[in-house]
Amino acid sequence: MMKSILKPYRWLDKWSFRKHGVLSIASIVILFIISALFNARWEFPHFYLFFSTFTIALVVAVISELNYTTRINKIRALTVDKQGFFKANTKFLRFEHTNWVGIIALSVALIFLVGGLLLSGTLKVTPTLILCLIYFSITVYLCIVGYVQYIMLFAYVLRIGLDKTRFMDVSRVVLDKLPTEIDWLRLLTSLTHFYRTIFFTVGMFFIFAFWFYCNTPAYSVSINHWVYFILWGIIVIAIVITFPVVSLIEFYQIKRIVKKVKTTYLQEVRETLSKHSRGASISFENSIINQIFTASILTSPDYPIKNTIGIAYAALLALLNLAGSIDTLFILGERFIS
């Protein structure tokens, strides 16, 4: 059990909706029913809002993690024997098989669990509270596993973009596809889009949950407590600041990768055509073909996938998260002044 917690990829690689989906949904339903029955006897403030919010965050996190695991494995399979990917693939595998992913997730879950309890002066220890804390801890743990994946994906893209090794054999048949049509590049780009959308959403849920917890009279949270500033600081740095910065860097790094692929294509086109050059007439024909393919490569898109709606959605959530942070600062200022 502890091995699976410390190394979540042990079960993420094996987990599937067909085999485990029904059991997982049943577990959530059973936990909800038990908690609701306990809540009828030992009331937890805003129980149903709490449970529904964290259920959505939990389900979204698990879906994203499974999607990530499947896609990144496909990308690695497509690039395992290609130059320019060795460092990225080996570093990814090395980190993935350490205990650090689980340790980071458990540590953050523990920090927010203990911190949240320290902030509230009215919550009494009841069976309902214990079940809610268990559910909260599981949700935070799974979300942080996904967050670590988000950062690992960023590091993976960054490593490929910064690698000085020239790509080789990016396509078995060099003239079959334009640079932005390569399978691994489109998969990698779509994965960055997917994770950006998912974790901007999850981040918004956590900001809302923490804001609601700290500003609802039922919890009597002390915003003068030093723990409050630590927890809010973690949220601002990890979500409000990191998400937009990572998204922008990923965008420019993928464009950089496309540029490297284009350079490789142009070199491979020249090498391929030069090998088949025979006689003056053929050489002239090859020269024309060379110019055509060179022009098509140079004028091809600099980014594999257009995702205007996804970008607009992420930008909107980034603004909402920033607005929530600014609103919190104003509330802090008003309380301190008063």
C-alpha positions in Angstrom: 0.0 0.0 0.0 2.7 2.4 1.0 4.7 1.6 -2.2 1.7 2.6 -4.3 1.3 5.8 -2.3 4.9 6.8 -2.7 5.1 5.6 -6.3 1.6 6.5 -7.8 2.8 5.5 -11.3 2.8 1.9 -10.1 -1.0 1.9 -10.1 -1.5 4.6 -12.7 0.1 2.4 -15.4 -2.2 -0.4 -14.5 -5.4 1.5 -13.6 -8.2 1.6 -16.2 -11.8 2.8 -16.2 -13.1 -0.6 -17.4 -11.6 -2.5 -14.5 -11.6 0.0 -11.7 -14.1 2.7 -12.7 -17.2 1.1 -11.2 -15.4 0.3 -7.9 -14.0 3.8 -7.6 -17.4 5.4 -8.2 -19.0 3.0 -5.7 -16.4 3.9 -3.1 -17.1 7.6 -3.5 -20.9 7.0 -3.3 -20.5 4.8 -0.2 -18.2 7.4 1.5 -20.7 10.1 0.7 -23.7 8.2 2.1 -21.8 7.3 5.3 -20.6 10.9 5.7 -24.1 12.3 5.0 -25.6 10.0 7.7 -22.9 11.2 10.1 -23.6 14.8 9.1 -27.2 14.4 10.1 -26.0 13.6 13.6 -22.8 15.6 13.8 -23.1 18.5 11.4 -20.1 19.7 9.4 -20.5 23.3 8.1 -21.5 23.4 4.4 -21.0 19.6 4.1 -22.6 19.1 0.7 -20.7 22.0 -0.9 -17.5 20.6 0.6 -18.1 17.1 -0.7 -19.3 18.1 -4.2 -16.4 20.5 -4.7 -13.7 18.0 -3.7 -15.4 15.2 -5.6 -15.2 17.2 -8.8 -11.5 18.0 -8.1 -10.7 14.4 -7.3 -12.4 13.0 -10.5 -10.8 15.6 -12.7 -7.4 14.9 -11.2 -7.6 11.1 -11.7 -8.9 11.5 -15.3 -6.0 13.9 -16.1 -3.4 11.6 -14.5 -4.6 8.6 -16.4 -4.7 10.6 -19.6 -1.2 11.9 -19.0 0.2 8.5 -18.2 -1.2 7.0 -21.4 -0.1 9.9 -23.7 3.4 10.3 -22.2 4.0 6.6 -22.6 3.0 6.9 -26.3 5.3 9.9 -26.8 8.2 8.1 -25.2 7.6 5.0 -27.3 7.6 7.2 -30.5 10.9 9.0 -29.5 12.8 6.3 -27.6 15.2 5.6 -30.5 15.6 9.1 -31.7 18.4 11.6 -31.0 17.4 14.7 -29.2 15.2 12.9 -26.7 17.6 10.7 -24.8 18.1 13.2 -21.9 14.4 14.0 -21.6 13.3 10.4 -21.6 15.9 9.1 -19.2 15.4 12.0 -16.7 11.7 11.5 -16.8 12.0 7.8 -16.2 14.5 8.3 -13.4 12.3 10.8 -11.5 9.1 8.8 -12.2 10.5 5.7 -10.5 11.6 7.5 -7.3 9.6 8.1 -4.1 9.7 11.8 -4.6 6.3 12.1 -6.4 4.5 10.4 -3.5 6.6 12.2 -0.8 5.8 15.7 -2.3 2.0 14.8 -2.7 1.8 13.5 0.9 3.7 16.4 2.3 1.5 19.0 0.7 -1.7 17.1 1.7 -0.4 17.0 5.3 0.6 20.7 5.3 -2.9 21.8 4.2 -4.6 19.3 6.5 -2.8 20.4 9.6 -2.8 24.0 8.5 -6.5 24.1 7.9 -7.2 22.6 11.4 -4.9 25.1 13.1 -6.7 28.0 11.4 -10.1 27.1 12.6 -11.1 27.6 16.2 -14.6 26.2 16.1 -14.4 22.8 14.4 -15.0 20.0 16.9 -13.6 16.5 16.3 -16.6 14.4 15.2 -16.9 11.3 12.9 -18.2 13.6 10.1 -15.1 15.8 10.5 -12.8 12.7 10.4 -14.4 11.4 7.2 -14.2 14.8 5.6 -10.6 15.1 6.5 -9.8 11.7 5.0 -11.6 12.7 1.8 -9.9 16.0 1.7 -6.5 14.4 2.2 -7.1 11.9 -0.6 -8.3 14.6 -3.0 -5.3 16.9 -2.2 -2.9 14.0 -2.6 -4.2 13.0 -6.0 -4.3 16.6 -7.2 -0.7 17.2 -6.1 0.3 14.0 -8.0 -1.3 15.6 -11.1 0.4 18.9 -10.3 3.8 17.1 -10.2 3.0 15.6 -13.6 2.2 19.1 -14.9 5.6 20.3 -13.8 7.3 17.1 -15.1 5.6 17.7 -18.5 6.9 21.3 -18.4 10.5 20.0 -17.6 10.2 17.4 -20.4 9.2 20.0 -23.0 11.9 22.3 -21.7 14.6 19.6 -21.9 13.7 18.7 -25.5 13.6 22.4 -26.5 17.0 23.2 -24.9 18.8 20.0 -26.0 21.5 21.0 -28.4 21.5 17.6 -30.1 20.0 17.9 -33.6 16.9 15.8 -34.2 17.6 12.8 -36.4 15.1 10.5 -38.2 12.1 12.6 -37.0 10.1 10.8 -39.6 10.8 7.5 -41.4 9.7 9.0 -44.6 10.8 12.6 -44.4 8.5 13.9 -47.1 5.4 12.3 -45.8 4.6 14.9 -43.1 5.3 18.5 -42.4 7.1 19.2 -39.1 3.9 20.1 -37.2 2.2 16.9 -38.4 4.7 14.5 -36.7 2.8 12.2 -34.3 4.9 12.7 -31.2 4.9 16.5 -31.6 1.2 16.7 -32.0 0.7 14.4 -29.0 3.1 16.4 -26.9 1.3 19.7 -27.8 -2.2 18.3 -27.2 -1.0 17.0 -23.8 0.2 20.5 -22.8 -3.1 22.0 -23.9 -5.0 19.3 -22.0 -3.1 19.7 -18.8 -3.2 23.4 -19.0 -7.0 23.4 -19.2 -7.4 20.7 -16.5 -5.1 22.2 -13.9 -6.2 25.8 -14.4 -9.6 24.4 -13.5 -8.4 22.3 -10.5 -6.4 25.4 -9.3 -9.6 27.5 -9.5 -11.4 24.9 -7.3 -8.7 25.0 -4.7 -8.5 28.8 -4.6 -12.3 28.9 -4.3 -12.3 26.3 -1.6 -9.6 27.9 0.5 -11.2 31.4 0.0 -14.6 30.1 1.1 -13.1 28.2 4.1 -11.2 31.3 5.3 -14.1 33.8 4.8 -17.1 31.8 6.0 -18.1 32.6 9.6 -19.0 29.0 10.3 -15.3 28.0 10.3 -14.1 31.1 12.3 -10.7 31.0 10.6 -8.1 33.3 12.0 -6.4 35.2 9.2 -3.9 36.7 11.6 -2.4 33.3 12.1 1.0 32.7 10.5 -0.2 29.5 9.0 -2.8 31.4 6.9 0.0 33.4 5.2 2.0 30.2 4.5 -1.0 28.3 3.0 -2.1 31.3 0.9 1.5 31.9 -0.2 1.8 28.3 -1.4 -1.5 28.7 -3.4 -0.4 32.0 -5.0 3.1 30.7 -6.0 2.0 27.2 -7.1 -1.2 28.2 -8.9 -1.6 31.9 -9.6 2.0 32.6 -10.7 3.3 29.2 -11.8 0.5 28.1 -14.1 0.6 31.1 -16.5 4.4 31.2 -16.5 4.6 27.5 -17.3 2.0 27.8 -20.0 3.9 30.6 -21.8 7.2 28.9 -21.6 5.8 25.7 -22.9 4.3 27.5 -25.8 7.6 29.1 -26.8 9.5 25.9 -26.2 7.2 24.0 -28.5 7.7 26.6 -31.2 11.5 26.2 -30.6 11.1 22.4 -31.1 9.2 22.9 -34.3 12.0 25.2 -35.5 14.5 22.4 -34.7 12.4 19.9 -36.5 12.2 22.2 -39.6 16.0 22.5 -39.6 16.3 18.7 -39.5 13.8 18.3 -42.2 15.6 20.7 -44.5 18.9 18.9 -43.9 17.3 15.5 -44.5 15.5 16.7 -47.6 18.8 17.9 -49.1 20.6 14.7 -48.0 17.8 12.4 -49.4 17.7 14.3 -52.7 21.5 14.4 -53.1 21.7 10.6 -52.7 19.3 10.1 -55.6 20.8 12.7 -57.9 21.8 11.2 -61.2 22.6 13.1 -64.4 22.0 16.7 -65.4 18.2 16.3 -66.2 17.5 14.4 -63.0 19.6 16.9 -61.0 17.5 19.8 -62.4 14.3 17.9 -61.5 15.7 17.3 -58.0 16.6 20.9 -57.7 13.0 21.9 -58.5 11.6 19.3 -56.0 14.1 20.5 -53.4 12.9 24.1 -53.8 9.2 23.0 -53.5 9.7 21.0 -50.4 12.0 23.6 -48.9 9.4 26.2 -49.5 6.6 24.0 -48.0 8.6 23.3 -44.9 9.6 27.0 -44.4 6.1 28.2 -44.8 4.5 25.5 -42.7 3.0 26.5 -39.3 5.3 27.2 -36.4 2.9 25.6 -33.9 1.3 22.2 -34.3 -2.3 22.7 -32.9 -4.5 25.7 -32.8 -6.5 25.8 -29.6 -8.1 29.3 -29.4 -11.0 28.2 -27.1 -8.6 26.4 -24.7 -6.3 29.4 -24.6 -9.1 31.8 -23.9 -10.5 29.5 -21.2 -7.1 29.2 -19.5 -6.6 33.0 -19.7 -10.0 33.5 -18.1 -9.3 31.2 -15.3 -5.8 32.8 -14.8 -7.5 36.2 -14.5 -10.1 34.8 -12.0 -7.4 33.2 -9.9 -5.5 36.5 -9.9 -8.7 38.4 -9.0 -9.3 36.0 -6.1 -5.8 36.6 -4.8 -6.1 40.4 -5.1 -9.5 40.2 -3.4 -8.0 38.3 -0.5 -5.2 40.9 -0.2 -7.9 43.7 0.0 -9.8 41.7 2.6 -6.6 41.3 4.7 -5.9 45.0 4.4 -9.4 46.0 5.5 -9.3 43.6 8.5 -5.9 44.8 9.6 -6.9 48.5 9.3 -10.1 47.9 11.2 
